[in-house]
Structure formats: structure tokens, C-alpha cells
Amino acid sequence: MKWLCCALGLVLAVAVFGLAGRWGSAGPAKLSENSRQAAYPAGLGTRVPSSVRSSNRLAAAPAAPAACTRRVAPVGSNRTAYAALVTQTAVIRRGPSGQASVVTRLGRLDVNGLPEVVGVIGVHVGAACTADWYRVQLAVVPNGTAGWVRAWALRTYRVRSRIVVDLSERRLRLYRSGTLALQTPVGVGASATPTPRGRYFVNERYRLPDAAGPFGPAALGISAHSDVLQHVWVEDGPIGIHGTNEPWSIGRAASHGCIRVANGVMRRLFRLAPAGTPIVVTA
């Protein structure tokens, strides 16, 4: 599992995924060469409507006006956000045009063999009153990378959860439809390996059979990467939210960039945070 390295501080951690790294598959996925703890992919945590597969409209989004002109508009609010699964090979471009330069290319599965999830933050509406491009957040370096992708390459879905992490308060708050549903103290990155600030999203979810292990009962992979460990750890030093077997670290700046919560809280947080949940990390 790529981002679980952040809690261990391993320099030569190696994530190993095969068939076990797919949603709903049987068998554990190895975390790293120095960890014996198994992790099981836990699905998206939400139902993605099959009726919007390769759709050119956001699932449950407001209808477009009767008369349309080509335009770009933001997507989402503090109450509702949107995410998407990549349904086929997708070229991410710097603008909503086939002539715009390429940012990257994505397939249906990410580096760990799990469905590729992106956050949807903008839409380009064509003259036919339908979305022909989406602006999406990506789980790549540098942090904050975004680009435009053809609407037919995605399956969009709605997310009602949002997580805000305040590093100075060392506190996490989860909102559901704009209403505070959970808040808890957290452990954050130490001064030498700080938790990166910015806007991210949940892109991977795992259950851990040994709640007494270093990551507790469950973990959320997010689209952030460590600013100082990108060139040291595998997969650019990715960041996660997880439980811990070091409860003393909650409320302190003690991790290698990951966000630690108490194990009991992690179980609830995991249920409330599906893949695609926006995450805002502030100072």
C-alpha cells in the first residue's frame, strides 16, 4: 500500500499489489517490505449509479439552462461535491480542448490496481447544453495538479462528506451535507516532515485486520504527497489518514506527514468518508 509508508518512515518501502489489490477481491495486499500487516481494499464506500456510466452530465447535478453557450463553471459546494471513476484510458489536458497540452494520462486502475478516482471541480458546457469536459483533481505530484478530461471517459457521482484538517489546532472535522458530523484531535506531521497544506480528496480505502498494528483498524489514502519525501519514498511519498498504535501521538506533531486519529474514531470516520471525499488541510 503506497501511502502507509508515511507512518513507518521507511526509506526503501516497497508496495506490492497483484490481483489482491482490486476492489472486492479475496486475499491481502502487502503493505511494505518491513511490515507484516495485511490490508484489504474496502471499496468506494458509496454506491456509484450505473445509469451515469460514461455520462456527459454530473449525476444528480442541476439541469442545464434551456439556452446554452460554451462556458466553464465550477462544480460543488460546501454541502455537495462530485467525484468520478475513470472508465477508460483518459488524456488529461491543461484546457478543455483537444489541442491543449497533455498533463498526464490515466487508465481505469491506479498504481495499486484499484479503480482510478478523481475529484471533479469544474465543467465545460458545450453549445448543446451538455458537459463535454470536466476539470479534475489528480492524485499526482506536484500537489494540487488538475486538468481537463473528456466527459465520456468518466463516471461521475455525488459525495456529501467533506473533511477539514486544521494543522495549528491539530483537529479534524468531518461535515455531512454541510453539517458537522464528527470532530476529533489528530496527530500531524513533525516539523521535519510536515503534513502538506492544500485541497485533496480520498482516493483509496483499506481495512486492516489487526487494529493493534501501526495503522489501526482502517486507513484512507488521499491525493496528497509529502513535500519533503517525494524523492525519498516510493510513489512520491503519498499521505494517508489512519488509526495508530501510538495513541500518545494524537494531538502532537509526530508523524512523517500522515494524519493520525484514535482507532475508535477511525472506524466512524471510515464509514463517513467514501472515495472522492474532499479534504482541505489548512494551517
DRENDO-1510 file (C-alpha; in Angstrom, 1 decimal, always signed):
<recs>
REC; n; res; u; v; w
REC; 1; MET; +0.0; +0.0; +0.0 .
REC; 2; LYS; +1.7; +3.1; -1.2 .
REC; 3; TRP; +0.9; +5.8; +1.4 .
REC; 4; LEU; +1.2; +3.7; +4.5 .
REC; 5; CYS; +4.9; +4.1; +4.3 .
REC; 6; CYS; +4.4; +7.6; +5.7 .
REC; 7; ALA; +3.6; +6.3; +9.2 .
REC; 8; LEU; +6.6; +4.0; +9.3 .
REC; 9; GLY; +9.2; +6.4; +8.0 .
REC; 10; LEU; +10.7; +3.8; +5.7 .
REC; 11; VAL; +13.2; +4.8; +3.0 .
REC; 12; LEU; +13.0; +1.6; +1.0 .
REC; 13; ALA; +9.4; +0.6; +1.4 .
REC; 14; VAL; +8.0; -1.4; -1.5 .
REC; 15; ALA; +4.3; -1.6; -2.1 .
REC; 16; VAL; +3.3; -5.0; -3.6 .
REC; 17; PHE; -0.1; -5.4; -5.3 .
REC; 18; GLY; -1.3; -8.1; -7.6 .
REC; 19; LEU; -4.8; -9.5; -8.0 .
REC; 20; ALA; -5.3; -8.8; -4.3 .
REC; 21; GLY; -5.2; -5.1; -5.0 .
REC; 22; ARG; -8.6; -4.9; -6.7 .
REC; 23; TRP; -11.9; -3.8; -5.1 .
REC; 24; GLY; -13.8; -6.8; -3.7 .
REC; 25; SER; -11.0; -9.3; -4.4 .
REC; 26; ALA; -10.0; -12.0; -1.9 .
REC; 27; GLY; -6.6; -12.1; -0.3 .
REC; 28; PRO; -4.5; -9.4; +1.4 .
REC; 29; ALA; -2.2; -6.9; -0.1 .
REC; 30; LYS; +1.3; -6.5; +1.4 .
REC; 31; LEU; +1.9; -3.0; +2.9 .
REC; 32; SER; +5.7; -2.8; +2.7 .
REC; 33; GLU; +8.8; -4.9; +2.9 .
REC; 34; ASN; +9.2; -4.2; +6.6 .
REC; 35; SER; +5.5; -4.6; +7.6 .
REC; 36; ARG; +3.7; -7.9; +8.1 .
REC; 37; GLN; +0.3; -6.3; +8.5 .
REC; 38; ALA; -2.1; -7.1; +5.7 .
REC; 39; ALA; -4.5; -4.6; +4.2 .
REC; 40; TYR; -7.7; -5.3; +2.3 .
REC; 41; PRO; -9.2; -2.9; -0.3 .
REC; 42; ALA; -12.6; -1.7; +1.1 .
REC; 43; GLY; -14.4; -0.5; -2.0 .
REC; 44; LEU; -15.5; +3.0; -2.7 .
REC; 45; GLY; -17.7; +3.4; +0.4 .
REC; 46; THR; -20.6; +4.7; -1.7 .
REC; 47; ARG; -22.9; +3.5; -4.5 .
REC; 48; VAL; -22.0; +4.7; -7.9 .
REC; 49; PRO; -25.1; +4.8; -10.1 .
REC; 50; SER; -24.6; +2.6; -13.2 .
REC; 51; SER; -27.0; +4.8; -15.1 .
REC; 52; VAL; -24.4; +7.6; -15.4 .
REC; 53; ARG; -21.6; +5.4; -16.8 .
REC; 54; SER; -19.7; +7.5; -19.4 .
REC; 55; SER; -22.3; +10.2; -18.9 .
REC; 56; ASN; -21.9; +13.7; -20.1 .
REC; 57; ARG; -23.9; +15.1; -17.1 .
REC; 58; LEU; -22.9; +15.1; -13.5 .
REC; 59; ALA; -25.0; +12.6; -11.5 .
REC; 60; ALA; -27.9; +14.4; -9.9 .
REC; 61; ALA; -26.5; +17.8; -10.9 .
REC; 62; PRO; -28.9; +20.7; -11.6 .
REC; 63; ALA; -30.2; +20.7; -15.2 .
REC; 64; ALA; -28.5; +23.0; -17.7 .
REC; 65; PRO; -30.4; +26.1; -18.8 .
REC; 66; ALA; -32.6; +25.8; -21.9 .
REC; 67; ALA; -30.3; +28.1; -23.9 .
REC; 68; CYS; -26.6; +27.4; -23.6 .
REC; 69; THR; -23.4; +29.0; -24.7 .
REC; 70; ARG; -20.0; +27.4; -24.3 .
REC; 71; ARG; -18.8; +28.2; -20.8 .
REC; 72; VAL; -16.7; +27.0; -17.9 .
REC; 73; ALA; -18.2; +26.7; -14.4 .
REC; 74; PRO; -17.1; +25.5; -11.0 .
REC; 75; VAL; -18.6; +22.3; -9.6 .
REC; 76; GLY; -19.6; +21.5; -6.0 .
REC; 77; SER; -20.2; +23.4; -2.8 .
REC; 78; ASN; -19.7; +23.1; +1.0 .
REC; 79; ARG; -22.7; +20.7; +1.0 .
REC; 80; THR; -22.1; +18.6; -2.0 .
REC; 81; ALA; -19.0; +17.6; -4.0 .
REC; 82; TYR; -18.5; +15.4; -7.1 .
REC; 83; ALA; -16.0; +12.7; -7.9 .
REC; 84; ALA; -15.6; +10.3; -10.8 .
REC; 85; LEU; -14.2; +6.9; -11.8 .
REC; 86; VAL; -12.1; +6.8; -14.9 .
REC; 87; THR; -13.9; +4.3; -17.2 .
REC; 88; GLN; -11.4; +4.1; -20.0 .
REC; 89; THR; -8.0; +5.5; -20.9 .
REC; 90; ALA; -8.2; +9.2; -20.4 .
REC; 91; VAL; -5.9; +12.0; -21.5 .
REC; 92; ILE; -5.8; +14.9; -19.0 .
REC; 93; ARG; -5.1; +18.3; -20.7 .
REC; 94; ARG; -4.4; +21.8; -19.5 .
REC; 95; GLY; -7.5; +23.2; -21.0 .
REC; 96; PRO; -10.9; +21.9; -22.3 .
REC; 97; SER; -9.6; +21.4; -25.9 .
REC; 98; GLY; -8.2; +18.5; -27.8 .
REC; 99; GLN; -5.3; +20.8; -28.8 .
REC; 100; ALA; -4.3; +21.7; -25.2 .
REC; 101; SER; -1.1; +20.3; -23.9 .
REC; 102; VAL; -1.2; +17.0; -22.0 .
REC; 103; VAL; -0.8; +16.9; -18.2 .
REC; 104; THR; -0.9; +13.1; -17.8 .
REC; 105; ARG; -2.7; +10.0; -18.9 .
REC; 106; LEU; -4.9; +7.8; -16.6 .
REC; 107; GLY; -6.3; +4.3; -17.0 .
REC; 108; ARG; -9.1; +2.6; -15.3 .
REC; 109; LEU; -6.8; +1.4; -12.5 .
REC; 110; ASP; -4.3; +3.3; -10.4 .
REC; 111; VAL; -0.7; +2.3; -9.5 .
REC; 112; ASN; -2.0; -0.2; -6.9 .
REC; 113; GLY; -4.5; -1.8; -9.2 .
REC; 114; LEU; -7.5; +0.0; -7.7 .
REC; 115; PRO; -10.1; +2.0; -9.6 .
REC; 116; GLU; -8.7; +5.4; -10.5 .
REC; 117; VAL; -10.7; +8.1; -8.6 .
REC; 118; VAL; -10.5; +11.8; -9.4 .
REC; 119; GLY; -12.2; +14.8; -7.8 .
REC; 120; VAL; -14.4; +16.8; -10.1 .
REC; 121; ILE; -14.1; +20.6; -9.6 .
REC; 122; GLY; -15.2; +22.2; -12.9 .
REC; 123; VAL; -17.2; +21.6; -16.0 .
REC; 124; HIS; -17.1; +22.9; -19.6 .
REC; 125; VAL; -20.6; +23.1; -21.1 .
REC; 126; GLY; -20.9; +22.9; -24.8 .
REC; 127; ALA; -23.4; +24.6; -27.1 .
REC; 128; ALA; -25.7; +21.5; -26.8 .
REC; 129; CYS; -26.2; +22.2; -23.1 .
REC; 130; THR; -24.2; +19.1; -22.0 .
REC; 131; ALA; -20.9; +18.8; -20.3 .
REC; 132; ASP; -18.2; +17.8; -22.8 .
REC; 133; TRP; -15.2; +18.3; -20.5 .
REC; 134; TYR; -14.6; +18.0; -16.7 .
REC; 135; ARG; -11.9; +19.7; -14.7 .
REC; 136; VAL; -10.5; +17.2; -12.2 .
REC; 137; GLN; -8.1; +17.0; -9.3 .
REC; 138; LEU; -5.4; +14.3; -9.6 .
REC; 139; ALA; -3.5; +12.2; -7.1 .
REC; 140; VAL; -0.1; +13.0; -8.7 .
REC; 141; VAL; +2.8; +15.3; -7.9 .
REC; 142; PRO; +3.0; +18.2; -7.6 .
REC; 143; ASN; +0.2; +18.6; -5.1 .
REC; 144; GLY; -2.7; +20.5; -6.5 .
REC; 145; THR; -2.3; +19.3; -10.0 .
REC; 146; ALA; -5.5; +19.4; -12.0 .
REC; 147; GLY; -6.5; +19.2; -15.6 .
REC; 148; TRP; -9.4; +18.7; -18.1 .
REC; 149; VAL; -10.7; +15.3; -19.4 .
REC; 150; ARG; -13.4; +14.4; -21.9 .
REC; 151; ALA; -16.7; +13.7; -20.1 .
REC; 152; TRP; -17.2; +10.4; -21.8 .
REC; 153; ALA; -14.1; +9.0; -20.1 .
REC; 154; LEU; -15.6; +9.4; -16.6 .
REC; 155; ARG; -18.5; +8.0; -14.5 .
REC; 156; THR; -19.4; +10.8; -12.1 .
REC; 157; TYR; -21.1; +10.5; -8.7 .
REC; 158; ARG; -22.1; +12.8; -5.8 .
REC; 159; VAL; -20.3; +13.0; -2.4 .
REC; 160; ARG; -21.9; +14.6; +0.6 .
REC; 161; SER; -18.9; +14.3; +3.0 .
REC; 162; ARG; -16.1; +16.9; +3.4 .
REC; 163; ILE; -13.1; +16.8; +5.7 .
REC; 164; VAL; -11.2; +19.8; +7.1 .
REC; 165; VAL; -7.9; +19.3; +8.9 .
REC; 166; ASP; -6.6; +22.3; +10.9 .
REC; 167; LEU; -2.9; +21.8; +11.5 .
REC; 168; SER; -2.5; +24.5; +14.1 .
REC; 169; GLU; -5.4; +23.2; +16.1 .
REC; 170; ARG; -4.4; +19.6; +15.3 .
REC; 171; ARG; -8.1; +18.8; +14.8 .
REC; 172; LEU; -10.1; +17.1; +12.1 .
REC; 173; ARG; -13.7; +17.9; +11.3 .
REC; 174; LEU; -16.0; +15.9; +9.0 .
REC; 175; TYR; -19.1; +17.5; +7.6 .
REC; 176; ARG; -22.1; +15.7; +6.0 .
REC; 177; SER; -24.2; +17.9; +3.7 .
REC; 178; GLY; -22.6; +21.0; +5.3 .
REC; 179; THR; -23.4; +19.9; +8.9 .
REC; 180; LEU; -20.6; +19.0; +11.3 .
REC; 181; ALA; -20.9; +15.2; +11.9 .
REC; 182; LEU; -17.6; +14.4; +13.6 .
REC; 183; GLN; -14.6; +16.3; +15.1 .
REC; 184; THR; -11.5; +14.9; +16.8 .
REC; 185; PRO; -7.9; +15.7; +17.7 .
REC; 186; VAL; -5.3; +14.3; +15.3 .
REC; 187; GLY; -1.6; +13.7; +15.1 .
REC; 188; VAL; +0.1; +15.5; +12.2 .
REC; 189; GLY; +3.5; +15.7; +10.6 .
REC; 190; ALA; +6.5; +16.6; +12.6 .
REC; 191; SER; +8.4; +19.8; +11.8 .
REC; 192; ALA; +10.9; +18.0; +9.5 .
REC; 193; THR; +8.1; +16.0; +7.7 .
REC; 194; PRO; +5.1; +18.3; +7.8 .
REC; 195; THR; +1.6; +17.4; +6.6 .
REC; 196; PRO; +1.2; +19.3; +3.3 .
REC; 197; ARG; -1.5; +22.0; +3.2 .
REC; 198; GLY; -3.9; +22.2; +0.3 .
REC; 199; ARG; -7.0; +20.7; -1.2 .
REC; 200; TYR; -7.1; +17.0; -1.8 .
REC; 201; PHE; -9.6; +14.0; -1.9 .
REC; 202; VAL; -9.8; +10.4; -0.7 .
REC; 203; ASN; -8.7; +8.1; -3.5 .
REC; 204; GLU; -8.1; +4.8; -1.8 .
REC; 205; ARG; -9.8; +3.0; +1.2 .
REC; 206; TYR; -8.4; +0.0; +3.2 .
REC; 207; ARG; -9.5; -2.2; +6.1 .
REC; 208; LEU; -6.8; -3.6; +8.4 .
REC; 209; PRO; -7.5; -6.9; +10.2 .
REC; 210; ASP; -5.1; -6.1; +13.0 .
REC; 211; ALA; -6.4; -3.0; +14.8 .
REC; 212; ALA; -3.4; -3.2; +17.1 .
REC; 213; GLY; -1.0; -2.6; +14.3 .
REC; 214; PRO; +0.7; +0.8; +13.3 .
REC; 215; PHE; -2.3; +1.9; +11.2 .
REC; 216; GLY; -5.2; +0.9; +13.4 .
REC; 217; PRO; -8.4; -0.7; +12.0 .
REC; 218; ALA; -8.7; +1.3; +8.7 .
REC; 219; ALA; -7.0; +3.8; +6.6 .
REC; 220; LEU; -7.8; +6.4; +3.9 .
REC; 221; GLY; -5.4; +7.1; +1.1 .
REC; 222; ILE; -5.6; +10.8; +0.0 .
REC; 223; SER; -4.3; +12.6; -3.1 .
REC; 224; ALA; -1.6; +14.5; -1.2 .
REC; 225; HIS; +2.2; +13.7; -1.3 .
REC; 226; SER; +4.8; +14.8; +1.2 .
REC; 227; ASP; +6.7; +17.9; +0.1 .
REC; 228; VAL; +9.9; +16.7; +1.6 .
REC; 229; LEU; +9.8; +12.9; +0.9 .
REC; 230; GLN; +8.7; +12.9; -2.7 .
REC; 231; HIS; +12.2; +11.9; -3.9 .
REC; 232; VAL; +12.9; +9.6; -1.0 .
REC; 233; TRP; +10.0; +7.2; -0.7 .
REC; 234; VAL; +8.3; +5.1; -3.3 .
REC; 235; GLU; +5.4; +6.5; -5.2 .
REC; 236; ASP; +6.4; +10.1; -4.3 .
REC; 237; GLY; +5.8; +9.9; -0.6 .
REC; 238; PRO; +2.0; +9.7; -0.5 .
REC; 239; ILE; -0.1; +10.7; +2.6 .
REC; 240; GLY; -2.9; +9.0; +4.4 .
REC; 241; ILE; -5.4; +9.3; +7.3 .
REC; 242; HIS; -5.3; +6.2; +9.6 .
REC; 243; GLY; -5.5; +4.9; +13.1 .
REC; 244; THR; -2.4; +4.3; +15.3 .
REC; 245; ASN; -0.9; +2.1; +17.9 .
REC; 246; GLU; +0.8; +5.2; +19.4 .
REC; 247; PRO; -2.2; +7.0; +21.0 .
REC; 248; TRP; +0.2; +9.4; +22.7 .
REC; 249; SER; +0.9; +10.9; +19.3 .
REC; 250; ILE; -2.7; +12.2; +18.9 .
REC; 251; GLY; -2.7; +16.0; +19.3 .
REC; 252; ARG; +1.0; +16.2; +18.5 .
REC; 253; ALA; +3.2; +16.9; +15.5 .
REC; 254; ALA; +4.8; +13.4; +15.4 .
REC; 255; SER; +4.2; +11.7; +12.1 .
REC; 256; HIS; +6.0; +11.6; +8.8 .
REC; 257; GLY; +3.2; +13.6; +7.2 .
REC; 258; CYS; +0.2; +11.3; +7.7 .
REC; 259; ILE; -2.8; +12.3; +9.8 .
REC; 260; ARG; -3.4; +10.0; +12.8 .
REC; 261; VAL; -6.7; +9.6; +14.7 .
REC; 262; ALA; -7.7; +7.4; +17.6 .
REC; 263; ASN; -8.7; +3.9; +16.5 .
REC; 264; GLY; -12.3; +4.2; +17.7 .
REC; 265; VAL; -12.7; +7.5; +15.8 .
REC; 266; MET; -11.1; +6.0; +12.7 .
REC; 267; ARG; -13.9; +3.3; +12.5 .
REC; 268; ARG; -16.5; +6.0; +12.4 .
REC; 269; LEU; -14.6; +8.3; +10.1 .
REC; 270; PHE; -14.1; +5.5; +7.7 .
REC; 271; ARG; -17.8; +4.8; +7.4 .
REC; 272; LEU; -18.5; +8.5; +6.7 .
REC; 273; ALA; -15.7; +9.2; +4.1 .
REC; 274; PRO; -16.2; +7.5; +0.7 .
REC; 275; ALA; -13.7; +7.7; -2.1 .
REC; 276; GLY; -13.9; +11.2; -3.6 .
REC; 277; THR; -14.5; +12.9; -0.3 .
REC; 278; PRO; -12.8; +16.4; -0.5 .
REC; 279; ILE; -10.1; +17.1; +2.1 .
REC; 280; VAL; -9.0; +20.6; +3.0 .
REC; 281; VAL; -5.7; +20.9; +5.0 .
REC; 282; THR; -5.2; +24.3; +6.5 .
REC; 283; ALA; -2.5; +26.0; +8.6 .
</recs>
